[in-house]
Amino acid sequence: MRAPEKHPAVDAEIKAAAAWYEERCPGLGDQFVEAVRAMVRSVQRTPLRYAIRFEDLRRANLTRFPYSVWFFVHGDGVYILAVLHHKRDQRALLEVRRPTA
């Protein structure tokens, strides 16, 4: 499967969350980034393993952090729509970001 595509806001979300964790405990921000990268690799390898939550959007929960990688299968790859904290209004944000056909 080809490399995942990402919504333009995804990198900023990851960076902001990593900075928040880093402020609280040095090194934790890097661990968060690595956890996201590992989950994206897993999503890339086996995207259908993750449950559909809204329409065709799938969610892959990080194990150590209260965040999820939201994505959908697009052709022979995946499109990462967001990396969101579990307390955010996920459905509303995802509806705004979801590209229209």
C-alpha positions as CSV (number, residue, x, y, z in Angstrom):
1,M,0.0,0.0,0.0
2,R,1.3,3.5,-0.8
3,A,2.2,6.1,1.7
4,P,-0.8,7.7,3.5
5,E,-1.9,11.2,2.5
6,K,-2.8,13.7,5.2
7,H,-5.1,16.5,5.7
8,P,-3.0,19.8,6.0
9,A,-4.0,20.2,9.7
10,V,-2.7,16.8,10.9
11,D,1.0,17.8,11.3
12,A,-0.1,20.9,13.3
13,E,-2.3,18.7,15.6
14,I,0.6,16.3,16.2
15,K,3.0,19.1,16.9
16,A,0.7,20.9,19.3
17,A,0.0,17.7,21.3
18,A,3.6,16.8,21.4
19,A,4.5,20.3,22.7
20,W,1.9,20.0,25.4
21,Y,3.3,16.6,26.5
22,E,6.9,17.8,26.3
23,E,6.1,20.8,28.7
24,R,4.8,18.4,31.3
25,C,7.6,15.8,31.0
26,P,10.7,16.1,28.9
27,G,10.8,13.3,26.3
28,L,7.1,12.6,26.5
29,G,6.5,14.7,23.4
30,D,8.9,12.6,21.4
31,Q,7.2,9.4,22.7
32,F,3.8,10.8,21.6
33,V,5.1,11.5,18.1
34,E,6.5,8.0,17.9
35,A,3.2,6.5,19.0
36,V,1.4,8.4,16.3
37,R,3.9,7.3,13.7
38,A,3.6,3.7,14.8
39,M,-0.2,3.8,14.5
40,V,0.0,5.4,11.1
41,R,2.3,2.5,10.0
42,S,-0.2,0.0,11.4
43,V,-3.1,1.8,9.6
44,Q,-1.1,1.8,6.4
45,R,-0.4,-2.0,6.6
46,T,-3.9,-3.1,7.7
47,P,-6.5,-0.3,7.3
48,L,-9.5,-2.6,7.3
49,R,-8.6,-3.9,10.8
50,Y,-9.9,-0.7,12.3
51,A,-13.6,-0.2,12.9
52,I,-15.8,2.2,10.9
53,R,-17.1,4.9,13.2
54,F,-18.9,7.5,11.0
55,E,-19.9,6.7,7.4
56,D,-16.6,5.4,6.0
57,L,-14.3,7.0,8.6
58,R,-12.2,4.7,10.7
59,R,-10.6,5.3,14.1
60,A,-7.3,3.8,15.4
61,N,-6.8,4.5,19.1
62,L,-3.3,5.1,20.5
63,T,-2.7,2.8,23.4
64,R,-0.7,5.1,25.7
65,F,-2.2,8.5,24.9
66,P,-5.9,9.5,24.7
67,Y,-5.7,10.2,21.0
68,S,-7.0,8.6,17.9
69,V,-5.9,8.6,14.3
70,W,-9.0,9.2,12.0
71,F,-8.7,8.0,8.4
72,F,-10.5,6.6,5.5
73,V,-9.4,4.1,2.8
74,H,-8.9,5.9,-0.5
75,G,-8.1,3.7,-3.6
76,D,-5.0,1.7,-2.7
77,G,-4.0,3.9,0.2
78,V,-5.3,5.7,3.3
79,Y,-6.1,9.4,3.9
80,I,-5.3,10.6,7.5
81,L,-8.0,13.1,8.3
82,A,-7.1,14.0,11.9
83,V,-5.2,13.1,15.1
84,L,-7.6,14.1,17.8
85,H,-7.8,13.9,21.6
86,H,-10.7,11.8,22.8
87,K,-12.4,14.7,24.6
88,R,-12.7,16.8,21.4
89,D,-15.9,17.0,19.4
90,Q,-14.6,14.6,16.9
91,R,-17.7,14.2,14.7
92,A,-18.1,17.9,14.1
93,L,-14.4,18.4,13.2
94,L,-14.3,15.4,11.0
95,E,-17.4,16.5,9.1
96,V,-15.8,19.8,8.3
97,R,-12.6,18.2,7.1
98,R,-14.1,15.4,5.2
99,P,-13.5,16.0,1.5
100,T,-16.6,15.9,-0.7
101,A,-16.7,13.5,-3.7
